[in-house]
Amino acid sequence: MLGKLIKHEFKSTARMFAALYGVVLVITLILKGIVEVQTVFKVDNTVLNMITVVTIIAFVLGIIAIFLGSFVLVIKRFYDNMLKDEGYLSFTLPVRMSEHIAGKSIVGFAWMVISVVVAVLLVTILGLGHNEILNSVKEGIELGIKEMQEFGYTGYVVELIFVLLLGCYSAIVMGYACFSIGQTLGKNKVLGAFVAYLIIYFIMQIISSVAMVAIFGSNLDALNNADMGDAFFQPLMTFSLVLSIIQIAVYIAITNFMLKRKLNLQ
């Protein structure tokens, strides 16, 4: 059943994300066309320069919107589909609450990853035809990979990627938990979710800080000294991975409990 939920969720959210990506793609193509015209024809026109500046700003804002907008759409989808009128239909399905949460969070996480890929592709489109830029990026990547292999940092990079991915998933289910708590306030669900976020964030910061002091103790000085060798970096990555997994489990448990025992769709 989880597979069917994921498939349905992808279909239901594809239009929203396609619209978001499409708008930024149009801006990218317009900016690309303006830049090419100025480059090929050596145009130096005040009006065109102003249009270029405005388009560049729109492009940068569009890239930011892809990241922030994707997260907002993911959380909004959960809110609309589970905590508003659509919730009456969602909860009539013969599906366990844990499957609802898993389906939406998995699809939401997938869209966040896709958004990163889309942003990279849009930036690449701007660089097409400018081999010096693409070559510089390629050389930078190759140099980075070479240095990672020489100094044995490949494992660290892989761990860091896992930490970032888990952090992304954690942010999604944290949003679910906050709205699941906030929905108990009835008409003030969004305000309740914001207050819940502040409380949860504050508690997690205290717990993580106490845990780091308890585990690393005086070794925390290594972080201030930028000493990221095996003695500190490896335990730090392990700590971050474990903490992220615990946070995810806690957020999912909170969401599951609130929606099963304290649901208020009024």
N, C-alpha and C positions, 0 to 999 in steps of 0.2 A: 504493500500500500504506500510505503514511503516513496517508492519510485514513481508512482502515479502522481503523488502530491508534488514532487519535484518537477515533473514534466508539466503539470498544470500551472505551477508557480512560474516557471520559465515563460510559458505562453502568455500568462497574465501580465507579466512585467516587461516583456520584450518590447512592447509598443512604447512604453515610457522611456526606456533607455535608448531605444532607436531614435526617438525624437531628440533626446539630449545630445546623443552623438551626432545626429544629422545636423543640428544647428551649428555645433562647433566645427563640423566638417565644412559647411558652407562658408563660415568665417575664414577657415584655413585656406580654402580654395580662392576666396576673394583676395586675401592677403598675399597668397602665392602669385596670383595674376598681377597684382599691383607691383610687387617686388620685381617680377620678371620684366614688366614693361619699363620700369625705371632703369633696370640693369641693361637690357638690350638696346633701348632707344636713348639712353642717357638723358632721361627726362628730369629736369630740375624745376618743378612747378610748385609754387607755394600751396595752391589748393590741393594738388595731388599729395604733397608732403604731409599736409594736415590730415588728409584722408588716410594716408599710410599710418600715421601715428595713432589715429583713432582705431584703425583696424588692428594694429598691434596690441593696443590696450584691450580691445574686444577679444582677441585671440588668447591673451594671457588670462583674462577673466574667464574665458571659456574653458581653458585647461583647469583652472581652479574649480570651476563649476562641475567639471567632470568628476573630480574627486569628492568635493563636498556635496555636490548634488546627488551623486550616486548613494552616498551614505544617507542623506535625507530621504531619498526615494525608498531605500530599503527599510528604514524605520517607519516611514509614513505608510508603506504597504502593510506592515505588521499592525500598525495602529488602526488603519481603515478596515482591514480584513478581519481583525480579531477583536477589536475593542469598540467598534461602532456598530451600526445597524447590520453590516455584513456579517458580524459575528454570530448573529442568530442562525444564519445559513451555515457558516463554517462549523459551528458546534453541533449541528444536526448530522454531520457526516460520521459514519462509523469508523472514526479514526481516533487513536489515542492522542492525548494532549502533547505528549513527548514527540509524536510524529509530526504534529502541526509545527511545533517549535523547530524541530530538526529540518523539516522541509523548507521552511521560510529562511532559516539562518544559513543553510547550505547554499540555497539559490542566491541569497543576498551576498554571501561571501564570494560566490562565483562572479557576480556582477562587479564587485569591487576589484577583483583581479582583472576582469575583462576591461574595466575602465582604465587601469594602468596600461594595459597593452594598447588600447585605443589612443591614449594620450601620447605614448611613444610613437605610434604610427603617424599621428597628426604632426608631431614635431619633425618626423622623418620626411614627411611630404614637403615641408617647407625647405628642407635641405636638399631635395632632389635637384639635380642640375648644377649644384655647387659642390663639386668634387673635393675642393679644399676643406670644406666643413666636414663632409662625410668621412674623408680620409683622416682628419684630425681626431674625430670621434672614434673611428676604427682603431687608429694607432693608440689612443688613450686606453681603450678597452683591452687591446692586446698587451700593452705594457702592464696594465693592472693585473691581468691574468698571469703574466710571466712572473711578476713580483710575488704574487700570492703563492705560486708554485715554488719559487726559490726559497722563500722564508717560511713555507709550510702554513700559510694562512688560509688555505682552501677550506679546511674543516671549519675554521672560525666563520668564514663567509657563509657557508651552508647553514651553520647554526644560527647566525644572525638573520638569515632569510626566514628560517623557521620561526624565530622569535617575532619577526615583523608580521608574518602571516597569522600566527596565533594572536598577536596583538590586534590585528584587523578583525578577526573573528570574535575576539573578546569584546571589542568595542560594539559590535553588532548585537551580541546577546546581552551586553550591559544595557543598551538602549531598550531592548525588549523587557528586561527586568524593571527598568525605571518606569516605563509606561504601564507595566503590569501592576506596579505599586500605585502609580498615579491614578489609574482608572477607578480606584476605590473612592476617589473624591467626587465622583459623579460628573457634574458639569465643569469642574475645574481639573480635568484629567491632564491637560498639558502642563498646567502649573504644578500639579502634583508630581508629574514625571520630572520636571526641572528640580524641584526640591529633593526628590528621591535621588536624582543624579548627584547633587551636591553632597548629600549625606553619604552615599555609597563611595563617591570619589574620596571624600575626606577619610572615611574609615579605611579604605584600601591603601591610601597613602601612609597612614599611621602603621598599618600592619606590615606593609612592604619595608618601611623604614626601620621598624623594630626588628624585623626578620633579618635585614641586611646587617644591622649592627650585631645581632646575636650570632650570625653565621660568619661574617667576615672580621668583625672586631676592628683591630688596629689596621688591618689590611686595606680598609677603606681609603687610607692615605694614598694608596697606589692609584686610585682613580683621579685624585687631584693632581698627581704627578704625571698623569698620562702614561703610566706604566701598565700597558695592556698585554703583558706577556702571559705565559702559561699559568703562572702562580695566581693570577687574578682574573684574566679574561675567561678562561675555561669554567671556573666556578661561577662567575657572573652569568655566563650564558646558561649554564645548567639551572641556576637559581631563577633566571628570567623565564625559562621554559616551564619549570615546575610551577612557578607563580601564575603564569598565564593559564596553564591547564586547570589549576585550582580555581582561579577566577571564573573561567568559563563554566566549570561544573557548578559553582555557586550561583552564577547568574541564571543558568538554565534551571536549577533547582528552585530558585525564587520565582521565576516566570511560571514554571509548571505548577507550583503550589498556589500562587495567586490566581491563576486562571482556572484552576480546578476547585479551589475552596472559597475564593473571595471575588469571583467575577461579578462585575456590575456593568451591564450594557445600557443602563439608563442614561 
